[in-house]
Amino acid sequence: MAAQRRNPMQSHQSWTDDLPLCQLCGIGTALNCVYGPDGKGTQSHPNEDGHFRFRSEDGCFLYGVFNGYDGSRVASFVSQYLTAELLLGQLNSSHTDSDVRRILTQAFDVVEKSYFESIGDALAEKANLSNYLLPHNEGMAFHQLSPQSQKMQERLKDLEQEVSGGATAVVALILNNKLYIANVGTNRALLCKSSSDGQNQVLQIGRPHNTDNEDELQRLAALGVDPARVRLAGQIVGQSSTRRIGDYRVKFNYPDIDLLSGAKSKPIIAEPEIHGSQSLDGVTGFLLLMSEGLINALESAHGPEQANQEMVAMVAAELAQQSSLEAVAQSVVERVKRLHHDVYVSGRQRASHCSRHEDMTLLIRTLNYTLTDGALTPTQGGRIYPVSVPYSNSQSTSKTSVTLSLVMPSQGTLTNGTNTASTLEEGTPTPGSQSPTATLQSTNTQTQSSSSSSGDGSLFRQRGSQAAQPDETGRVPPYVDFSQFYRLWGSDHSDGQSTQGGLGPQ
């Protein structure tokens, strides 16, 4: 039976290669890593994440990030088949919001059913082998089995690897310039947009479907599952997600799982929670889709309180310095990876949380946002941008605004420090003045939420406008005073060294 079974991906292996890729987004990735005592990292398993970024001829844009586990089969399957269920004429400009939500929900349902059909033969063979081996070889070690039973045991192990695993997904659809987010599991979507008054708002669209989600716990409780036990366990068969695609163990064998045995019907579902539509007319900013591994790496290193703001700040800084979205996304992922590693080797308080990280994927989709030339100097049209994100460990549940320097690139050109062809909005400073600050407003609704922080809220310390002004040669005057250093050094090294020339300016 196994020899006759074909790979379920073979018939659709390359058809998505013919779909046009969206050029308005970039992807950054990093492989999983486990750190040794010396701080060196090793990859523990092949990459399990997946993604897509397509556009159709009728102006429909589709993006997705998938976090696989126990293998990449489900993430790969979903990324292929979900595209087929959404970009082969199912969506058009005449559809209402309710139509789009219905089509998205149906697509996830069809894709999961197709996946289980694709592994149906393997599941049946696995069940037959298990039914034979269990009564005949119960309690026996492998070396005590007959050669035939050993061969069957090895086959059973191979089948388990073939059918195990699942994936979580976050999908973004833009149709008629309206945004829809479909989420299953623990990935995350962030929308950063500029408001008419020059401020910028960061929205976390939806909440993760995990064992800390009150709505999910109530859903499970209605099915007969004890929510207190679920919250205490923190995981369900190795994963924190309460919604996932695939994973036959929790879909078919849940009565045999102690934590889920009281459920009256299937407790772990693949039904997406859909948010939208949200109009993108006049919106300037960017959309982020992040895999669970990326989120967890940043939160493990710096805590969850300001993770969204910190991620947006890093993206904004890279957008200001890079000339391609691919470079922006990859630079942000590498930056998170480095932060995670540095916390581990530092031995500080959160080092114990950073001994390993999973695969990381970041998708950035710009919205009416033009990349600047990062190679330009301030006098050539460039801008002075933040390069680091100081972290505050303060935590607050109040809806206090969080101030963030989110500098949009200049759309004009500069000659000798003068703006000659600016299309900047009123109130946006030109080089030589202070960088603007943008307020990350705290929002918490049924469809979108954002974390908040207390304190003064300043993520970027800005230099005074006087220090940032270039002189007639285009150079920025120094703004660090070393006179105290020279004085102390001179007093400590005055004996026998004054004749050899002093340190500092002569």
Protein Blocks (a to p, Z undefined) as FASTA:
>chain_A
ZZmpccfklmmmmmmmmpccdfkbccdddddddddfkopacdfbdcfbdcdddddfkopa
cddddddeeijklmmmmmmmmmmmmmnopacfkbcfklmmmmmmmmmmmmmmmmmmmmmm
mmmmmmmmmmmmmmmmgoiafklpcfklmmmmmmmmmmmmmmgccddddddddehhiacd
ddehjbdcddddddfkopacdddedjaddfklmklmmmmmmnopafklmmmnopaghiab
fbdeejjllmmmmmmpmklmmpcbdfbdcbdcdeddddfehiacddddddfklmmmmmmm
nojklmmmmmmmmmmmmmmmpcbfklmmmmmmmmmmmmmmmmmmnopaklmmmmbccddd
dddddehiacddfkbcfknopacddfbdcddfbdcfbfcdcddddddddfbdceehiafb
bcbdehiacehiacddddddddddfkbccdddedjhpabdcddfklmpccfkopacdfbd
fklmmmmmmmmmmgoplmnopedjZZ
